[in-house]
Amino acid sequence: MGDLALLHVIGGGLAGSEAAFQAARAGLRVILYEMRPQRRTPAHQTGLLAELVCSNSLKSEEPHTAPWLLKQELRRLGSLLLEAADGCRVPGGQALAVDRQAFAARVTEALSTCRNIEIRRQEVTRIPEDGLVIIASGPLTSEALAAEIARLTGAERLFFYDAISPIVSADSLDYQKIFRASRYGKSLEGGADYLNCPLDRRQYERFVDALLAAETVAPHIPEDDARYFEACLPIEELARRGRDALRFGPMKPTGLVDPRTGRRPWAVVQLRQENLRADSYNLVGFQNHLRFSEQARVLRLIPGLERAEFLRFGRIHRNTYINAPALLEAGLQLKRNPAILFAGQIAGVEGYLEAIATGLIAGRHAAALARGRPPAPPPPETALGSLCRYVAGADPAHYQPANITFDLLPPLEEPLRRTLARDRPARRRELCRRAREALERWIAQHERA
């Protein structure tokens, strides 16, 4: 490996793991740094690479949705992590849900046995200067590395708070009060993939009252503003927005009918299978910032969870990301030093898929730089390209972490845009068709060059 161009990848999470694989496959010598298990984080449980922290879902597999489109593009470009996810799938309705342990173990094994990759279990506190660098240290970047990134970029860090949902033991649930169903009967496996805990109006009001009165945990850093990413709001924050906020959020009963009553419940708590053994379930969308004793008390008010055994309580952790539009080029390179790239949540994308996507692009761009070629992001009509464009081109004064949505893609051209203005499904199909064609043209131009 001594004669190969050298790439340092800092961070063995989703973005770093994908970046390392892509660069190594392209012929680079990769040193992948991961500080776990020597140094732990507030959220990770293992030392495995690509460990999933907040949930086990990689979003929707429903055709012609934005997450589906992004996954299709990642599969087309040979994503290691999407291949691992497909091989570790567990029932999750229309979502691509995985066995977390099996998924991380599969990725770790693949990277550990790749001849072009050396894994170093150590904390990085200074950016290497002897090759290309991808910083993919994630939202739980250590304080020392965060300070080094601030020095390197000449910019202050940004923070927002993210949360983790609780996990309960399957054998502690009361199945007499729970019914199995997916919304509108939709399931990737053709069955009913979710456990549903139905609440009537009285039970729901009692739950909301208890939640609003429950004691929360103080922020880790009191002087930080407690800013939450909107897609991951803790349930107590949602409840403060109005009595029905939860019923129109994570507890919405839409598309579900309790077979014992033949009616839609007033509210529902959904449980999603956590692993292949089906011995544990996570409470979907139930991230919270309550003290552990309060979580047990309040969540056991939910029908079916009265005797729930909590294998993991919900928690809050502080995430770190840079102001990417002010600092990065469209190729994810640092404007001050094009030999340094950023990928994953440290760059300001939010979500597992988005981290994998930017890791894939950063790894491929590093390979291009090593060959003396300028990085060429996919066109903005693609989901991958639209993420790169957002990261580099959003308003720096109001930069917020972003998930993949169709809003990031350029609008359809007239007159087609006007023709499909009121036909949302047709508009989405057309956006996906356009994206696939744009990606194929990009592949023909750049991959075979």
C-alpha positions as CSV (number, residue, x, y, z in Angstrom):
1,M,0.0,0.0,0.0
2,G,3.0,2.3,0.3
3,D,2.8,3.6,-3.3
4,L,-0.8,4.5,-3.1
5,A,-2.1,8.0,-2.6
6,L,-2.9,8.5,1.1
7,L,-6.3,9.5,2.6
8,H,-7.0,10.0,6.3
9,V,-10.7,9.5,7.2
10,I,-11.5,10.8,10.7
11,G,-14.5,9.1,12.1
12,G,-15.8,5.6,11.8
13,G,-19.5,6.4,11.7
14,L,-21.8,6.1,8.7
15,A,-20.2,8.8,6.6
16,G,-16.6,7.9,7.5
17,S,-17.2,4.2,6.9
18,E,-18.7,4.8,3.4
19,A,-16.1,7.3,2.5
20,A,-13.3,4.9,3.4
21,F,-14.8,2.1,1.4
22,Q,-15.3,4.3,-1.7
23,A,-11.8,5.7,-1.6
24,A,-10.2,2.3,-1.0
25,R,-12.1,0.7,-3.8
26,A,-10.9,3.5,-6.1
27,G,-7.3,2.7,-5.2
28,L,-6.4,5.0,-2.4
29,R,-4.6,3.9,0.8
30,V,-6.9,4.8,3.6
31,I,-6.3,5.3,7.3
32,L,-9.6,5.2,9.1
33,Y,-9.6,6.7,12.6
34,E,-12.2,5.8,15.2
35,M,-11.7,6.8,18.9
36,R,-14.2,4.2,20.2
37,P,-13.9,2.0,22.2
38,Q,-10.9,3.7,23.7
39,R,-12.9,6.8,24.2
40,R,-16.7,6.6,24.5
41,T,-19.4,9.1,23.5
42,P,-22.6,10.0,25.3
43,A,-24.7,8.0,22.9
44,H,-22.8,5.0,21.4
45,Q,-23.0,1.6,23.0
46,T,-20.3,-0.4,21.1
47,G,-16.9,0.0,19.4
48,L,-18.3,-1.2,16.1
49,L,-18.0,1.0,13.0
50,A,-21.2,2.5,11.5
51,E,-23.1,2.0,14.8
52,L,-26.7,3.4,14.5
53,V,-27.5,5.5,17.5
54,C,-30.9,7.2,17.4
55,S,-33.1,4.5,15.7
56,N,-32.7,1.5,13.4
57,S,-34.6,3.0,10.5
58,L,-33.0,4.2,7.2
59,K,-36.3,5.8,6.2
60,S,-38.9,5.0,3.7
61,E,-38.7,2.4,0.9
62,E,-42.0,3.5,-0.6
63,P,-41.4,4.2,-4.3
64,H,-41.1,7.7,-5.6
65,T,-40.4,9.3,-2.2
66,A,-37.3,11.4,-1.6
67,P,-35.6,8.8,0.8
68,W,-36.4,6.0,-1.7
69,L,-34.8,8.0,-4.5
70,L,-31.6,8.7,-2.4
71,K,-31.3,5.0,-1.6
72,Q,-31.8,4.0,-5.2
73,E,-28.9,6.3,-6.2
74,L,-26.7,5.0,-3.4
75,R,-27.3,1.4,-4.5
76,R,-26.6,2.4,-8.1
77,L,-23.2,3.7,-7.1
78,G,-22.3,0.7,-5.0
79,S,-22.8,1.9,-1.4
80,L,-21.3,-0.6,1.1
81,L,-23.6,0.6,3.8
82,L,-26.8,0.2,1.7
83,E,-25.7,-3.3,0.8
84,A,-25.2,-4.1,4.5
85,A,-28.5,-2.6,5.4
86,D,-30.3,-4.6,2.8
87,G,-28.7,-7.7,4.2
88,C,-29.7,-7.0,7.8
89,R,-33.3,-5.9,7.2
90,V,-35.9,-6.4,9.9
91,P,-39.7,-5.8,9.5
92,G,-40.4,-2.1,9.4
93,G,-43.4,-1.4,7.3
94,Q,-42.5,0.9,4.5
95,A,-39.2,1.7,6.2
96,L,-35.8,0.1,5.7
97,A,-35.2,-1.0,9.3
98,V,-32.2,-3.0,10.3
99,D,-30.7,-5.1,13.1
100,R,-28.3,-2.5,14.5
101,Q,-25.8,-5.0,15.8
102,A,-25.7,-7.1,12.7
103,F,-25.5,-4.1,10.5
104,A,-22.5,-2.5,12.3
105,A,-20.8,-5.9,12.6
106,R,-21.1,-6.4,8.8
107,V,-19.7,-3.0,8.0
108,T,-16.9,-3.4,10.5
109,E,-16.0,-6.8,9.0
110,A,-16.0,-5.5,5.5
111,L,-13.7,-2.5,6.3
112,S,-11.4,-4.6,8.6
113,T,-10.7,-7.1,5.8
114,C,-10.2,-4.4,3.0
115,R,-6.6,-4.5,2.0
116,N,-6.4,-0.8,1.3
117,I,-7.8,0.3,4.7
118,E,-6.0,0.5,8.0
119,I,-8.2,1.1,11.0
120,R,-6.6,3.1,13.9
121,R,-8.5,3.1,17.2
122,Q,-7.4,6.5,18.5
123,E,-8.7,10.0,19.0
124,V,-7.5,12.6,16.4
125,T,-6.8,16.0,18.0
126,R,-4.7,17.4,15.1
127,I,-5.6,17.2,11.4
128,P,-2.9,15.2,9.5
129,E,-0.9,17.1,6.9
130,D,0.6,14.2,4.9
131,G,-2.3,13.5,2.5
132,L,-5.9,14.1,1.7
133,V,-8.3,14.3,4.7
134,I,-12.0,13.6,5.1
135,I,-13.4,14.8,8.4
136,A,-16.5,12.7,9.2
137,S,-16.3,12.8,13.0
138,G,-20.1,13.2,13.3
139,P,-22.3,15.1,15.6
140,L,-20.5,13.7,18.7
141,T,-17.1,15.1,17.7
142,S,-14.8,15.2,20.7
143,E,-14.1,18.6,22.3
144,A,-10.4,18.4,21.3
145,L,-11.1,17.7,17.7
146,A,-13.9,20.3,17.6
147,A,-11.5,22.9,18.8
148,E,-9.0,21.8,16.1
149,I,-11.8,22.1,13.4
150,A,-12.6,25.6,14.7
151,R,-8.9,26.5,14.4
152,L,-8.7,25.0,10.9
153,T,-11.9,26.7,9.6
154,G,-11.6,29.9,11.5
155,A,-15.2,29.6,12.4
156,E,-17.2,29.0,15.5
157,R,-19.0,25.7,15.9
158,L,-22.8,25.4,15.8
159,F,-24.8,23.2,18.1
160,F,-28.3,21.7,18.2
161,Y,-29.7,19.0,20.5
162,D,-30.8,15.6,19.2
163,A,-32.5,12.8,21.0
164,I,-32.7,9.0,21.3
165,S,-35.9,6.9,21.6
166,P,-36.3,4.3,24.3
167,I,-36.1,0.5,23.7
168,V,-38.3,-2.0,25.6
169,S,-38.0,-5.7,26.0
170,A,-40.5,-7.7,23.9
171,D,-41.4,-10.1,26.6
172,S,-42.4,-7.3,29.0
173,L,-45.2,-6.1,26.7
174,D,-48.9,-6.8,27.3
175,Y,-50.0,-8.1,24.0
176,Q,-53.7,-8.3,25.1
177,K,-53.7,-4.5,24.7
178,I,-51.5,-4.2,21.6
179,F,-52.4,-4.9,18.0
180,R,-50.1,-5.6,15.1
181,A,-50.5,-3.4,11.9
182,S,-48.8,-1.1,9.5
183,R,-50.4,2.2,8.4
184,Y,-52.9,1.6,5.7
185,G,-51.8,-2.1,5.7
186,K,-48.5,-1.1,4.0
187,S,-45.5,-3.4,4.6
188,L,-42.4,-4.2,2.7
189,E,-42.8,-7.9,3.7
190,G,-46.5,-8.0,3.1
191,G,-47.4,-8.3,6.8
192,A,-48.1,-6.1,9.8
193,D,-44.7,-4.9,10.9
194,Y,-45.5,-2.6,13.8
195,L,-46.9,-3.2,17.3
196,N,-49.5,-0.5,18.1
197,C,-50.5,0.7,21.6
198,P,-53.9,2.4,21.2
199,L,-55.1,5.2,23.5
200,D,-58.6,6.5,23.9
201,R,-59.1,10.2,24.6
202,R,-59.0,9.8,28.4
203,Q,-55.8,7.8,28.3
204,Y,-54.2,10.3,25.9
205,E,-55.1,13.3,28.0
206,R,-53.8,11.5,31.1
207,F,-50.5,10.8,29.3
208,V,-50.1,14.3,28.1
209,D,-50.7,15.7,31.6
210,A,-48.1,13.4,33.1
211,L,-45.6,14.2,30.3
212,L,-45.9,17.9,30.8
213,A,-45.4,17.6,34.6
214,A,-42.4,15.2,34.3
215,E,-39.0,16.3,35.3
216,T,-36.5,16.8,32.5
217,V,-32.7,16.6,32.5
218,A,-30.7,19.9,32.4
219,P,-28.7,20.5,29.2
220,H,-25.1,19.2,29.3
221,I,-23.7,22.7,28.7
222,P,-26.0,25.2,30.4
223,E,-24.8,28.2,28.4
224,D,-25.8,26.5,25.1
225,D,-29.1,27.4,23.6
226,A,-31.3,24.2,23.6
227,R,-32.0,24.2,19.9
228,Y,-33.6,21.0,18.6
229,F,-33.7,19.7,15.0
230,E,-37.4,19.9,14.1
231,A,-37.6,16.3,12.8
232,C,-36.3,15.0,16.1
233,L,-38.2,17.0,18.7
234,P,-38.5,15.4,22.1
235,I,-42.0,14.4,22.9
236,E,-42.2,16.8,25.8
237,E,-41.2,19.7,23.5
238,L,-44.0,18.7,21.2
239,A,-46.5,18.4,24.0
240,R,-45.7,22.0,25.0
241,R,-46.8,23.2,21.6
242,G,-50.4,22.1,22.2
243,R,-52.5,19.3,23.6
244,D,-53.0,17.7,20.2
245,A,-49.4,18.1,18.9
246,L,-48.5,14.5,19.7
247,R,-51.7,13.2,18.0
248,F,-50.6,14.9,14.8
249,G,-47.0,13.8,15.3
250,P,-45.5,10.5,16.6
251,M,-48.8,9.4,18.1
252,K,-51.0,10.0,15.0
253,P,-53.5,7.2,14.5
254,T,-53.9,7.8,10.8
255,G,-54.1,4.7,8.7
256,L,-54.6,2.4,11.7
257,V,-57.7,0.5,12.8
258,D,-57.8,-1.4,16.1
259,P,-59.2,-4.9,15.0
260,R,-60.8,-5.3,18.4
261,T,-63.0,-2.2,18.1
262,G,-63.1,-1.7,14.3
263,R,-62.3,1.9,14.9
264,R,-59.3,4.2,14.6
265,P,-57.9,5.0,18.1
266,W,-57.7,8.5,19.5
267,A,-53.9,8.2,19.5
268,V,-51.3,5.4,18.9
269,V,-47.8,4.6,20.1
270,Q,-46.0,2.5,17.5
271,L,-43.2,0.0,18.4
272,R,-40.7,-1.1,15.7
273,Q,-38.7,-4.3,15.8
274,E,-35.2,-3.6,16.9
275,N,-33.3,-6.7,15.8
276,L,-33.6,-10.0,14.0
277,R,-34.4,-11.9,17.1
278,A,-37.4,-9.7,17.7
279,D,-36.7,-9.6,21.4
280,S,-36.8,-5.8,21.7
281,Y,-38.7,-2.9,20.2
282,N,-38.1,0.9,20.0
283,L,-40.8,3.5,20.6
284,V,-41.0,5.2,17.2
285,G,-40.6,9.0,17.5
286,F,-40.5,8.9,21.3
287,Q,-37.1,10.6,21.8
288,N,-37.2,12.6,25.1
289,H,-35.2,14.4,27.6
290,L,-36.9,13.1,30.8
291,R,-35.1,11.7,33.8
292,F,-34.9,7.9,33.6
293,S,-37.2,7.4,36.6
294,E,-39.7,9.8,35.0
295,Q,-39.5,8.0,31.7
296,A,-40.4,4.7,33.3
297,R,-43.3,6.3,35.2
298,V,-44.8,8.3,32.3
299,L,-44.3,5.8,29.5
300,R,-45.9,3.0,31.5
301,L,-49.1,4.9,31.3
302,I,-49.3,3.8,27.7
303,P,-51.6,0.8,27.3
304,G,-49.5,-2.3,26.8
305,L,-46.4,-0.8,28.4
306,E,-47.6,-0.9,32.0
307,R,-44.9,-3.5,32.9
308,A,-42.4,-2.5,30.2
309,E,-38.8,-3.3,30.9
310,F,-36.6,-0.6,29.4
311,L,-33.4,-1.8,27.8
312,R,-32.5,1.7,26.9
313,F,-34.0,5.0,28.0
314,G,-34.4,8.0,25.8
315,R,-31.6,10.6,26.0
316,I,-30.5,13.9,24.7
317,H,-27.1,14.6,23.3
318,R,-25.5,17.7,21.8
319,N,-24.6,17.6,18.1
320,T,-21.9,19.6,16.5
321,Y,-21.8,20.8,12.9
322,I,-20.0,23.5,10.9
323,N,-21.5,26.3,8.9
324,A,-20.9,24.5,5.7
325,P,-22.2,27.1,3.2
326,A,-19.6,29.6,4.5
327,L,-16.8,27.0,4.5
328,L,-17.2,24.4,1.8
329,E,-17.2,24.1,-1.9
330,A,-19.9,22.1,-3.7
331,G,-17.4,19.2,-3.8
332,L,-17.5,19.2,0.0
333,Q,-13.9,20.6,0.1
334,L,-12.8,23.2,2.5
335,K,-12.4,26.5,0.8
336,R,-9.3,27.3,2.8
337,N,-7.7,24.0,2.0
338,P,-9.1,21.9,-0.8
339,A,-7.2,18.8,0.4
340,I,-9.6,18.6,3.3
341,L,-13.2,17.5,2.8
342,F,-16.1,17.2,5.2
343,A,-18.9,14.6,5.2
344,G,-21.8,13.5,7.3
345,Q,-23.5,15.3,10.1
346,I,-20.5,17.4,11.0
347,A,-21.2,19.0,7.6
348,G,-24.8,19.8,8.5
349,V,-26.8,17.0,6.9
350,E,-29.3,15.2,9.2
351,G,-30.1,11.6,9.1
352,Y,-28.5,8.2,8.5
353,L,-29.0,8.2,4.7
354,E,-27.7,11.7,4.3
355,A,-24.6,10.9,6.2
356,I,-24.0,7.8,4.0
357,A,-24.6,9.9,0.9
358,T,-22.1,12.6,1.7
359,G,-19.6,10.0,2.8
360,L,-19.9,8.3,-0.6
361,I,-19.5,11.6,-2.4
362,A,-16.5,12.7,-0.3
363,G,-14.8,9.3,-0.8
364,R,-15.2,9.5,-4.5
365,H,-14.1,13.1,-4.6
366,A,-11.0,12.3,-2.6
367,A,-10.2,9.6,-5.2
368,A,-10.6,12.2,-8.0
369,L,-8.3,14.6,-6.3
370,A,-5.7,11.9,-5.9
371,R,-5.8,11.4,-9.6
372,G,-5.4,15.1,-10.2
373,R,-9.0,15.7,-11.3
374,P,-11.4,18.2,-9.9
375,P,-14.3,16.8,-7.9
376,A,-17.5,16.6,-10.0
377,P,-20.7,16.4,-7.8
378,P,-23.7,14.7,-9.3
379,P,-26.1,17.1,-10.9
380,P,-28.6,18.9,-8.7
381,E,-31.5,17.1,-10.3
382,T,-30.3,14.0,-8.3
383,A,-30.9,13.4,-4.6
384,L,-27.1,13.1,-4.1
385,G,-26.4,16.3,-6.0
386,S,-29.1,18.2,-4.3
387,L,-27.6,17.5,-0.9
388,C,-24.2,18.7,-2.0
389,R,-25.8,21.8,-3.4
390,Y,-27.6,22.5,-0.1
391,V,-24.5,21.9,2.0
392,A,-22.5,24.4,0.0
393,G,-25.2,26.7,-1.2
394,A,-27.7,27.3,1.6
395,D,-27.9,30.7,3.3
396,P,-25.0,30.8,5.8
397,A,-26.9,33.1,8.1
398,H,-29.7,30.6,8.6
399,Y,-28.0,27.3,8.1
400,Q,-29.9,24.3,9.6
401,P,-29.2,20.6,9.3
402,A,-31.3,19.1,6.5
403,N,-32.9,15.8,5.5
404,I,-33.3,14.8,1.9
405,T,-36.6,16.2,0.5
406,F,-37.9,16.9,-2.9
407,D,-37.7,20.6,-2.0
408,L,-33.9,20.4,-2.4
409,L,-34.2,19.4,-6.0
410,P,-34.7,22.0,-8.8
411,P,-38.4,22.3,-9.8
412,L,-39.6,20.7,-13.0
413,E,-39.4,22.9,-16.1
414,E,-42.5,24.5,-17.6
415,P,-44.9,23.6,-19.0
416,L,-44.6,20.2,-17.2
417,R,-44.4,21.9,-13.8
418,R,-47.7,23.6,-14.5
419,T,-49.3,20.5,-15.9
420,L,-48.5,18.4,-12.8
421,A,-49.0,21.2,-10.3
422,R,-52.0,19.4,-8.7
423,D,-50.9,15.8,-9.2
424,R,-48.5,15.2,-6.5
425,P,-47.8,11.5,-7.2
426,A,-47.2,12.2,-10.8
427,R,-44.9,15.1,-10.0
428,R,-42.9,12.9,-7.7
429,R,-42.6,10.2,-10.3
430,E,-41.4,12.7,-12.8
431,L,-38.8,14.1,-10.4
432,C,-37.5,10.6,-9.8
433,R,-37.4,9.8,-13.5
434,R,-35.5,13.0,-14.2
435,A,-33.1,12.2,-11.3
436,R,-32.4,8.7,-12.6
437,E,-31.6,9.9,-16.1
438,A,-29.4,12.7,-14.8
439,L,-27.5,10.2,-12.6
440,E,-26.9,7.9,-15.6
441,R,-25.6,10.7,-17.7
442,W,-23.3,11.7,-14.9
443,I,-22.0,8.2,-14.5
444,A,-21.4,7.9,-18.3
445,Q,-19.4,11.2,-18.2
446,H,-17.4,10.7,-15.0
447,E,-17.3,7.1,-13.9
448,R,-16.0,5.8,-17.2
449,A,-13.6,8.6,-17.9
